[in-house]
Amino acid sequence: MDKIPDVILVGLSVGVFVGGTVWALAWWLSGQFSEIRSFVYQQMSRVEVNILDKLEYHEKHDDSRFDDLNKELWDIKIRLASKNIRIKELERKGGVKIDE
């Protein structure tokens, strides 16, 4: 009967040691996950800022290209309109018929 309290004491000691170790490792792992989570969020915000900057740059660049294209189209329309007016004037004055 003397050995039963020793076994209980050893079992209790092992249980406390294992429980404490598990608790300490869980606490350490929680800190590691917290650091990784904050690192991931930080990197995601940097990527977001980078992507938004690039999108803004390309939007401005596209706007300027579309403005240039729009101006060129207007120039072509004006040239075509003036050419049509000249042709109609020639037809009216000289009787020259130009088929379109």
C-alpha positions as a printed NumPy array, in Angstrom:
array([[   0.   ,    0.   ,    0.   ],
       [   2.949,    2.303,    0.417],
       [   3.596,    2.306,   -3.334],
       [   0.162,    3.62 ,   -4.329],
       [   0.774,    7.197,   -3.102],
       [   4.177,    7.163,   -4.862],
       [   2.531,    6.092,   -8.133],
       [  -0.126,    8.768,   -7.717],
       [   2.549,   11.359,   -6.979],
       [   4.608,   10.299,  -10.028],
       [   1.497,   10.24 ,  -12.234],
       [   0.454,   13.637,  -10.964],
       [   3.947,   15.006,  -11.574],
       [   4.036,   13.605,  -15.125],
       [   0.536,   14.953,  -15.748],
       [   1.483,   18.422,  -14.518],
       [   4.687,   18.356,  -16.56 ],
       [   2.916,   17.208,  -19.741],
       [   0.05 ,   19.655,  -19.186],
       [   2.459,   22.521,  -18.568],
       [   4.498,   21.609,  -21.643],
       [   1.39 ,   21.413,  -23.822],
       [   0.168,   24.743,  -22.455],
       [   3.573,   26.393,  -23.04 ],
       [   3.795,   25.038,  -26.604],
       [   0.229,   26.146,  -27.339],
       [   1.026,   29.629,  -26.01 ],
       [   4.226,   29.779,  -28.09 ],
       [   2.394,   28.563,  -31.212],
       [  -0.331,   31.126,  -30.649],
       [   2.332,   33.845,  -30.649],
       [   3.864,   32.426,  -33.818],
       [   0.502,   32.409,  -35.596],
       [  -0.137,   35.945,  -34.42 ],
       [   3.203,   37.121,  -35.843],
       [   2.602,   35.295,  -39.122],
       [  -0.918,   36.723,  -39.378],
       [   0.314,   40.285,  -38.821],
       [   3.128,   39.729,  -41.357],
       [   0.653,   38.416,  -43.946],
       [  -1.706,   41.365,  -43.365],
       [   1.193,   43.797,  -43.667],
       [   2.356,   42.231,  -46.94 ],
       [  -1.204,   42.161,  -48.284],
       [  -1.619,   45.876,  -47.582],
       [   1.674,   46.614,  -49.356],
       [   0.557,   44.575,  -52.361],
       [  -2.804,   46.357,  -52.347],
       [  -1.12 ,   49.775,  -52.365],
       [   1.218,   48.66 ,  -55.149],
       [  -1.63 ,   47.323,  -57.289],
       [  -3.725,   50.453,  -56.756],
       [  -0.775,   52.667,  -57.726],
       [  -0.225,   50.674,  -60.915],
       [  -3.934,   50.77 ,  -61.773],
       [  -4.046,   54.516,  -61.254],
       [  -0.979,   55.001,  -63.468],
       [  -2.445,   52.845,  -66.239],
       [  -5.828,   54.558,  -66.011],
       [  -4.166,   57.956,  -66.447],
       [  -2.035,   56.622,  -69.294],
       [  -5.068,   55.06 ,  -70.992],
       [  -7.038,   58.282,  -70.566],
       [  -4.335,   60.267,  -72.334],
       [  -4.122,   57.683,  -75.143],
       [  -7.902,   57.684,  -75.599],
       [  -7.904,   61.487,  -75.657],
       [  -5.241,   61.434,  -78.381],
       [  -7.205,   58.835,  -80.308],
       [ -10.393,   60.87 ,  -79.966],
       [  -8.598,   63.971,  -81.283],
       [  -7.256,   62.01 ,  -84.248],
       [ -10.73 ,   60.704,  -85.047],
       [ -12.118,   64.239,  -84.964],
       [  -9.341,   65.386,  -87.302],
       [ -10.211,   62.579,  -89.721],
       [ -13.919,   63.436,  -89.554],
       [ -13.208,   67.129,  -90.186],
       [ -10.913,   66.326,  -93.124],
       [ -13.5  ,   63.987,  -94.594],
       [ -16.257,   66.564,  -94.145],
       [ -14.176,   69.295,  -95.812],
       [ -13.303,   66.921,  -98.647],
       [ -16.992,   66.139,  -99.173],
       [ -17.822,   69.858,  -99.153],
       [ -15.124,   70.548, -101.766],
       [ -16.395,   67.711, -103.952],
       [ -19.956,   69.015, -103.751],
       [ -18.745,   72.538, -104.61 ],
       [ -16.819,   71.194, -107.62 ],
       [ -19.857,   69.243, -108.769],
       [ -22.052,   72.32 , -108.389],
       [ -19.622,   74.709, -110.148],
       [ -18.14 ,   72.678, -112.922],
       [ -20.456,   69.839, -113.371],
       [ -17.768,   67.358, -112.388],
       [ -19.371,   64.184, -111.085],
       [ -17.323,   62.169, -108.601],
       [ -18.778,   58.854, -107.461],
       [ -18.375,   58.007, -103.83 ]])
